[in-house]
């Protein structure tokens, strides 16, 4: 399999990355902040990394986690939909990533009922030019 193979089904998953942020439409969400949990799935050809056993031939998930944490802990947004898009943009910043699935969980959303979690999932695919 080569990096030009469009039928690649390899994936890197990062789940449960929990970061404190100040996102939300209400003032108290911005002031008090809360934990957000992020799940990522990256579609990427991992055959080069499998052959070389070299981290430079794959997405370094530790470095990716730090970049995502910077986004979540950074500039506040009103909607977790916007936050998910920012995270997707970071993941797609690596040209080897063909597609990304991002789920942003907001388990402490200001809902006056008993619930376990609120989440938004987006899927983005790299646009191929040419």
C-alpha positions as CSV (number, residue, x, y, z in Angstrom):
1,X,0.0,0.0,0.0
2,X,1.4,3.4,-0.8
3,X,0.5,6.9,0.5
4,X,-1.4,7.5,-2.7
5,X,-3.8,4.7,-2.0
6,X,-7.3,6.3,-1.6
7,X,-8.8,3.2,0.0
8,X,-6.8,3.4,3.2
9,X,-8.7,2.6,6.3
10,X,-6.0,3.1,8.9
11,X,-6.8,5.2,11.8
12,X,-5.3,6.8,14.9
13,X,-7.8,7.3,17.7
14,X,-7.3,9.6,20.7
15,X,-10.2,9.4,23.2
16,X,-11.0,11.0,26.5
17,X,-8.7,14.0,26.3
18,X,-10.1,16.2,29.0
19,X,-9.2,19.9,29.1
20,X,-10.5,22.9,31.0
21,X,-12.0,25.6,28.8
22,X,-14.3,28.6,29.0
23,X,-16.7,27.9,26.1
24,X,-20.4,28.6,26.0
25,X,-23.0,31.2,25.4
26,X,-23.6,32.1,29.0
27,X,-21.5,34.5,31.0
28,X,-21.1,32.0,33.8
29,X,-19.6,29.4,31.4
30,X,-17.0,31.9,30.4
31,X,-16.3,33.0,33.9
32,X,-16.3,29.7,35.7
33,X,-15.2,27.4,32.9
34,X,-15.6,23.6,32.8
35,X,-14.0,20.5,31.5
36,X,-14.5,19.4,27.9
37,X,-13.6,15.9,26.7
38,X,-12.3,15.4,23.2
39,X,-12.3,12.3,21.0
40,X,-10.4,12.2,17.7
41,X,-10.2,9.8,14.9
42,X,-7.6,10.5,12.1
43,X,-7.8,8.7,8.8
44,X,-4.2,8.3,7.7
45,X,-2.1,5.7,5.8
46,X,0.1,4.1,8.5
47,X,2.0,1.7,6.2
48,X,5.1,3.9,6.2
49,X,5.2,4.0,10.0
50,X,4.6,0.3,10.2
51,X,7.5,-0.4,7.9
52,X,9.9,2.1,9.3
53,X,9.0,1.9,13.0
54,X,9.8,5.7,13.1
55,X,7.5,8.2,14.8
56,X,8.3,10.8,12.1
57,X,6.3,8.6,9.6
58,X,3.1,9.1,11.5
59,X,1.2,11.7,13.5
60,X,2.8,12.0,16.9
61,X,-0.3,11.7,19.0
62,X,1.3,13.2,22.0
63,X,2.1,16.4,20.1
64,X,-1.4,16.4,18.6
65,X,-2.9,16.1,22.1
66,X,-1.0,19.2,23.2
67,X,-2.1,21.2,20.2
68,X,-5.8,20.2,20.8
69,X,-5.4,21.1,24.5
70,X,-4.1,24.5,23.4
71,X,-7.3,25.0,21.3
72,X,-9.7,23.8,24.0
73,X,-7.9,25.9,26.7
74,X,-7.5,28.9,24.4
75,X,-9.8,31.5,23.0
76,X,-13.4,30.9,24.1
77,X,-16.2,30.3,21.6
78,X,-19.9,30.2,22.0
79,X,-20.6,26.8,20.5
80,X,-18.9,23.5,20.8
81,X,-19.6,23.1,17.0
82,X,-17.1,25.9,16.5
83,X,-14.7,24.3,18.9
84,X,-14.9,21.0,17.0
85,X,-14.1,22.8,13.8
86,X,-11.0,24.4,15.3
87,X,-9.8,21.0,16.5
88,X,-10.5,19.5,13.0
89,X,-8.4,22.3,11.4
90,X,-5.5,21.5,13.7
91,X,-5.6,17.8,12.8
92,X,-5.9,18.5,9.1
93,X,-2.9,20.7,9.4
94,X,-0.8,17.6,9.0
95,X,-1.0,16.9,5.3
96,X,-0.9,13.1,5.8
97,X,-4.3,13.2,7.6
98,X,-7.0,12.5,5.0
99,X,-10.0,12.9,7.2
100,X,-10.8,13.6,10.8
101,X,-13.7,12.9,13.1
102,X,-13.9,15.1,16.2
103,X,-16.3,14.7,19.1
104,X,-16.5,17.4,21.7
105,X,-18.2,16.4,24.9
106,X,-19.6,19.0,27.3
107,X,-20.8,16.8,30.3
108,X,-21.4,19.9,32.5
109,X,-23.5,21.8,30.0
110,X,-26.0,24.2,31.6
111,X,-29.1,21.9,31.3
112,X,-31.5,21.9,34.3
113,X,-32.2,18.2,33.9
114,X,-30.3,15.0,34.7
115,X,-28.2,13.9,31.8
116,X,-24.9,12.2,31.3
117,X,-23.3,14.1,28.4
118,X,-23.9,16.4,25.5
119,X,-21.6,16.1,22.5
120,X,-21.1,17.3,19.0
121,X,-19.4,15.2,16.3
122,X,-18.1,16.5,13.1
123,X,-16.3,14.8,10.2
124,X,-14.0,16.6,7.8
125,X,-12.1,15.4,4.8
126,X,-9.1,16.9,3.2
127,X,-9.9,18.8,0.1
128,X,-7.8,17.6,-2.8
129,X,-6.9,20.3,-5.2
130,X,-6.0,19.4,-8.8
